[in-house]
Amino acid sequence: MRRASTVPKPDARPEFPALVPPGSLVEGQLAPARPARARRRHLLVLLSFLCLVLGQTGIAGWYLYQRAADQYAASFAFTIHSEAESTGGLLQAMPGLSALTGSASPDSDILFQYLRAPDLVAQVDAALDLRSVWSGPVRDPVFAFDPEGSIEDLTRYWARMVHVDYDAGPGILTVEARAFDAGDALALAQQIEAACAALINRLSAIAREDRLSHARRELSRAEERLGTARQALTGYRATHRIVDPLADLEGEMGVIQRLQQSLAEELVTLDMLQATTGQGGKATRKGEITDARITQSQRRIEVIRDRIASERRKFGDAAGDRNYARLMGEFERLKVDVDVAQEAYVLSLASYETARAESDRQMRYLATFSQPTRPERALYPDRIMWLLAVAAGALLLWSVMVLGAYSLRDRA
C-alpha cells in the first residue's frame, strides 16, 4: 500500500500560528519579532556582573584604601670600581665599549646574584629582624609578611620588597628597599649597601691574598734554587781547591809564556856559545871534548821544554793533575746555574714586593654614587594600578563565564 505524499504543493500557503490573524501578512514575509522582555537569565547575568566585577572591585578598593599599609621605598645605586691594571687598558676605562666587545663584569654579576641569595637575607634578618620590620603596623595579610614564616618564605618575600635593576653595560646596580616605615626602609637600604661593600672587600682580600701567597711561593722556590746552585758551586771549589778556574788558567798561561820566553832566551844563549866555541851545527864525535856551558844550556833547554809540555797537558790531558778543559766546562755550567737562579730570584723578589705593595691598598671597592635617603612619602602599594588590575581581571573572568554559559545554552 503506497503512502500518501506529504510534500506540500508549490502553491500551498504556509500556515502561521493562530495568534497571527489571517490576512495580516503579505505573502513571502515572516512574522515580526516579539517585544523584548527581561528574562531570568538576564537577571543572572546582571547579578553576576554586580558580584564578580563591581563587587570584587569594590572589595579590592576598600582593602587597598582602608587596610593596606603604606610602603616606603629607599633606593641607592652603585658600581664596582677597580684600579686600572696593566691588562685593563682602554676597555676598562670605557664600560660601553667593553660591553660591545663582550667583556663581562664578574663583580657586578656576583653582586646581582648575591642580592637575591638567602645568605644576604639571613644576614640582614639577623641585623634588623626582618620579620618584625615587614609584618606591618596593621593586619595586612596581602602585602605584609607573616611573622611565623620560615627563612624560605622570607626569601620569597624579599624578592617582593627588594628590587634590583642591573644595567650590564656600565655595570650599574640600582637597589630599591621597601618597608612599612620610612626609618626601616632607610635602615634596610643601608644594611644592604654595607653587606654588598663587605662582600666586595672580602672578594678583593681573597684575590690579594692569593696573589701574595703565589708570589711568596715563587720567591721561596727561587731562594731554594739559588741556594742549591750556590752550594753546588761551593762544593766544586772545595773539591778541586780552586776558586776561579779562569783566573787560575790565566796564571797557568802566564807560566807557560814565561817558560817560552826563558826557552827562547836559552836557545839564543846556546847558539851564541856554539858559535863562539865552534861546536855548533853538527854533532860532536865520540870522545871529543865539549864545552860544559853548551851541555848545561842544552840540559836547561830540555828541562824547559819538558816543563812547557807538562803545563800544556793540564789544558786537555785527562791523565794530568788538572784538566782545565773539563774544569772550565763544569765551572761554566755551575756559574750559569747560579746566574740564572740569581736572576730568577731578583724577579721573584720584585714580584713579591709588588704583590705586597698592592695588598696594602684596596684594588676594588663599592662606589656608591647615589646614597640611600630617608623617604618622606609612601609610594607603594600603587593603589590605582592594583584597582585597575583587579577590575580588568574580574571583567575578563565575568566575560568568559557569560560567554561560556551562553555557548552551553545554544548547544542545548
Secondary structure, 3 states (H helix, E strand, C coil): CCCCCCCCCCCCCCCCCCCCCCCCCCCCCCCCCCCCCCCHHHHHHHHHHHHHHHHHHHHHHHHHHHHCCCEEEEEEEEEEEECCCCCCHHHHHCHHHHHHCCCCCHHHHHHHHHCCCHHHHHHHHHHHCHHHHCCCCCCCCCCCCCCCCCHHHHHHHHHHHEEEEEECCCCEEEEEEEECCHHHHHHHHHHHHHHHHHHHHHHHHHHHHHHHHHHHHHHHHHHHHHHHHHHHHHHHHHHHCCCCHHHHHHHHHHHHHHHHHHHHHHHHHHHHHHHHHCCCCCCCCCCCCCCHHHHHHHHHHHHHHHHHHHHHHCCCCCCCCCCHHHHHHHHHHHHHHHHHHHHHHHHHHHHHHHHHHHHCCCCEEEEEEECCCCCCCCCECCHHHHHHHHHHHHHHHHHHHHHHHHHHHHHC
